[in-house]
Amino acid sequence: MIETCPKKRMFLGITGLGVLTILVLIVESHLTDRISSKKRDFPVEQNSTCKDKDTFEIIKHCEPCSAYDIASQSIGVCIHTHFKEVIKCSSGEMVTRSCDRAAYLDEKAYWKFEGFMFVSIFKETLSEPLFNCNLSQIHVKYYEASNLSSISEFCVWPVVITGIDVTAGLCSVARKIIKCCRNEKYKSLLGFKDACLLACSESSIWTKFCEIDMPKTVKDTLTKVDDYVKNGNLHIPLPLIKFEYHMQQPVRMHNIYKVARESHSDKTLKSSVSIENLNLVHTYGEGLYMTLADVLLYPCMKILFQTFGIDLLENIVPLSISWFRTITNSDLPEIYFEVNKINADPHRYKSHNRLCTKQLDIENSFNIINNSSIKIFNSFLPFGNEIEFDWSTVPLDANPEGGALPKKRASRKCEQLENLAKAVIKIAEKEKYLIVDFCSGSGHLGILLATLLPNCQVILVENKERSLQRARERIGKLNLKNIFMAQCNLNYFKAKFHIGTSLHACGVATDLVIQNCINNGAHFVACPCCYGGIRDCNRIKYPRSAELSALNISIKEYLIIAHAADQTHDEENIKTKQGFFCMDIIDNDRKLMAESQGYIVHLGKLQPPSCTPKNNLLVGLSKHLDR
Ligand SMILES: C[S@@+](CC[C@H](N)C(=O)[O-])C[C@H]1O[C@@H](n2cnc3c(N)ncnc32)[C@H](O)[C@@H]1O
């Protein structure tokens, strides 16, 4: 019957039902209020009876107890309703008592639900897929996920889509939003040279802190609060302690002496004074001015402080709390920001953090490999070497020689690209594959592939905005329609694809690319680089293969080989030959790992090998894809 009912009548019927439900609820809530208000008598701290004898006023209205209060049972009244209220009797006595806002909150949640259901029904009835709402001057539009462009599915959300580009990763997305913002004054949140949180989380511990560590801590705290409150003691999450320590450190920022002179109104202040003695303290995460980092950290800190109780943390992390209050009291639109810079990771370039490779240590690591049955092998000619390649058929904008690169570099880049392109052409020529050029830089390889393989689609994945801007210009000139761009850390890329390529993805990035391909059952074509930059991270552990791991080679001994692999710059240098051997050890380790996953792996050298010192080419053919 209902399906034959006209839309108008159905709408009227549903509205009538809604009104009836509301009436019933109002009558019911009046009745229950009267009954329950008689019965409400909540426990009071230390069984004080002053409120029964004296008049009293409520000093602090009913508020939720913190997770710490509840778990530690430090405030007895919190055990009962998980809400507390502070009252002051006319005798001056202050007591805390339990209170019940749960019913109120439940009621609020209920009305929210009712409201939502009502809007949904309304929306469905009128077959309106979108609706607008105004959240204090922010215009929000709701889209059905299925109505979004398919590129929204390339990366882990949050994402921003503009034309053929998708931007992913919390910091990149927030930066993109600020860049698109029409109000110029918010743009100063991007800091000196717009560089705030520009580097990816793998190379900047500050980006990692804001994008990964703090959100993860919040999640852990909310889901496993008992891990932080043990035997009535509070275990402060490590990132919170790190932030407090960071806030204690002297401010390091661009133009620090100029800023100090202005702050202290002292024009005579000399640049010879050490930064520690400039008496500049952190007001914000990056120094004296608010930046995007504060904006991203604020909600995380707010949740942490609410969970543990801000009063309890007051003496433990005072600088973090003072920072929190400063931001809470900031009237953001009125704030005047100035450009600034922080060296987010001042320890990053300290030489004592670098591993020194002594020749004796290198030989020791070689012995471990040479005394094993593992064969270190490189077949010299790369996969696809026999494929014909003619640069004269390539449009100038897809050719590095047509761009801004100096002539010699452009010609070497062409030689490098040719080798990778031949390998990809050999795999994909007759296919309609989705090819991902990871760590694409300004897109030399991806653009060339999109031009040569018009049946395939190509996605450039790169975390640097500026590099992708150059790619965008070239794609526009070539009018390519089979290429997209994802500005994100490659960890956030999640689309299914057939071939993953990378030319000179630094250190661990090559292993992340290969791993991503293996997870997708995709082929890979990878020319590694910066062997000395590899290190264990949460997704990648070295050695990569079971064979090398079985040698019980320590991570230090392994990294010594990786460091020596970077000593291949000068052809005349005696270390160069050794360096190439070290590159082969690391790449044979990668090869063995991929083979254990069912891949057929080819390790060769780019031709001519002089086109780059980092000239190994690993090609992995997946058994999951027919060729
Ligand atoms: C040496 S460049 C190579 C660029 C390009 N493939 C070429 O050969 O011209 C390495 C690039 O990888 C990018 N990159 C490094 N780690 C990355 C990551 N985790 N996610 C995305 N891009 C990354 C860097 O921004 C840089 O542009």
The ligand as an SDF file (V2000), in Angstrom:
LIG
                    3D

 27 29  0  0  0  0  0  0  0  0999 V2000
   65.2760   12.3360   -5.5270 C   0  0  0  0  0  0  0  0  0  0  0  0
   63.6670   12.8730   -5.7960 S   0  0  0  0  0  0  0  0  0  0  0  0
   63.2550   12.0080   -7.2690 C   0  0  0  0  0  0  0  0  0  0  0  0
   62.1880   12.6730   -8.0530 C   0  0  0  0  0  0  0  0  0  0  0  0
   61.8190   12.0100   -9.3830 C   0  0  0  0  0  0  0  0  0  0  0  0
   61.4400   10.6470   -9.2530 N   0  0  0  0  0  0  0  0  0  0  0  0
   62.9550   12.1300  -10.3740 C   0  0  0  0  0  0  0  0  0  0  0  0
   63.6640   11.1900  -10.5680 O   0  0  0  0  0  0  0  0  0  0  0  0
   63.1170   13.2280  -10.9080 O   0  0  0  0  0  0  0  0  0  0  0  0
   62.7740   12.0210   -4.5560 C   0  0  0  0  0  0  0  0  0  0  0  0
   61.3690   12.5640   -4.3660 C   0  0  0  0  0  0  0  0  0  0  0  0
   60.6530   11.7070   -3.4980 O   0  0  0  0  0  0  0  0  0  0  0  0
   59.7930   12.4940   -2.7030 C   0  0  0  0  0  0  0  0  0  0  0  0
   59.4850   11.7040   -1.4860 N   0  0  0  0  0  0  0  0  0  0  0  0
   60.3630   11.2300   -0.5710 C   0  0  0  0  0  0  0  0  0  0  0  0
   59.7270   10.5460    0.3790 N   0  0  0  0  0  0  0  0  0  0  0  0
   58.4100   10.5580    0.0470 C   0  0  0  0  0  0  0  0  0  0  0  0
   57.2470    9.9930    0.6430 C   0  0  0  0  0  0  0  0  0  0  0  0
   57.3290    9.2770    1.7520 N   0  0  0  0  0  0  0  0  0  0  0  0
   56.0590   10.1970    0.0560 N   0  0  0  0  0  0  0  0  0  0  0  0
   55.9780   10.9170   -1.1060 C   0  0  0  0  0  0  0  0  0  0  0  0
   57.0480   11.4820   -1.7110 N   0  0  0  0  0  0  0  0  0  0  0  0
   58.2570   11.2940   -1.1430 C   0  0  0  0  0  0  0  0  0  0  0  0
   60.5940   13.7300   -2.4370 C   0  0  0  0  0  0  0  0  0  0  0  0
   59.7530   14.8180   -2.1120 O   0  0  0  0  0  0  0  0  0  0  0  0
   61.3220   13.9370   -3.7520 C   0  0  0  0  0  0  0  0  0  0  0  0
   60.6220   14.7900   -4.6100 O   0  0  0  0  0  0  0  0  0  0  0  0
  1  2  1  0
  2  3  1  0
  2 10  1  0
  3  4  1  0
  4  5  1  0
  5  6  1  0
  5  7  1  0
  7  8  2  0
  7  9  1  0
 10 11  1  0
 11 12  1  0
 11 26  1  0
 12 13  1  0
 13 14  1  0
 13 24  1  0
 14 15  1  0
 14 23  1  0
 15 16  2  0
 16 17  1  0
 17 18  1  0
 17 23  2  0
 18 19  1  0
 18 20  2  0
 20 21  1  0
 21 22  2  0
 22 23  1  0
 24 25  1  0
 24 26  1  0
 26 27  1  0
M  CHG  2   2   1   9  -1
M  END
$$$$
